Structure formats: C-alpha cells, structure tokens
C-alpha cells in the first residue's frame, strides 16, 4: 500500500516547522508493526512532501509478508515532485515472470493438407483409458506439431 500517512517514523523525516514528537513517531511505528507492514527499499527522493518551508517524509510505500513472498522483485521509486506538493511513488516489477501464453486453436491449421494426418497419427498412438486424460494427452501431443506448422506456414500472416 502506498499513501500519504501524514506522520513521520523518525525525527530526521521532518525538517523545518514543529519537530515531530516522540509519541507520534512511536504510535506510527507501533501501528505498522501491529499490521505487519514494512517500508520498501527505495530509490529517489527522501522527502516526499514540502510546502517550501517544511520538508517531510510522510508518503510511503508499505508491504506485508504475503506481498514480499509473492512479489519479492518489487522496486519502488520516489519520483521528483512536479504538479503536486507530494512525491509520486512508482512501483516497478522488472523481473516479473511473464505468464505462459494460453493455447489457442487457429481454424486455418485445419485447412492444411497435413492436418488430418497429424491428428490421425496422434489418435492412433497409445492413449489413456480415461476420456478426459486421453483428450489432455492428445492436446499435449498436438502442441509442438501445431506450433511448428504455424511457424512454417502461417507465421507471415502476423506481419
């Protein structure tokens, strides 16, 4: 989660104006601890808000253990202020695993002269007794030949 929490975690998180009091800092730290939240390591600006007299670090990107276990490659960037008095926070997922594309049957494959022989050859091979398992086996065995067919005869249609 990322937001303007209007509170600082450390005395050095505010310059100018009224100094942060110990109680404010302690309550904020206890709240984060109680909720199991931690601040991301980040790059960029240290102070996230200013009115040109006071500079504070009140905007933060936080995570919990589940997020860290699932998205441990998250990077956080505190950008330069532009239109707002707050620093934009950008989460980046540079090494996010790309999902495997799902299989989609293309009707054009069925029009190829070798298509029926390809199907016949696989259907005549040894298949599991269970119909559902047999279907799964047929589809798995068809994947590579259909990918090859697509690459050799139909790849240029995408250009």
Secondary structure as UniProt FT lines:
FT   STRAND          2..4
FT   HELIX           11..13
FT   STRAND          14..15
FT   HELIX           22..34
FT   TURN            35..36
FT   STRAND          38..39
FT   STRAND          42..44
FT   STRAND          49..50
FT   STRAND          55..56
FT   STRAND          59..63
FT   HELIX           65..70
FT   TURN            72..73
FT   STRAND          75..78
FT   STRAND          89..92
FT   TURN            94..95
FT   HELIX           107..110
FT   TURN            113..114
FT   HELIX           115..123
FT   HELIX           131..149
FT   HELIX           150..154
FT   HELIX           155..158
//
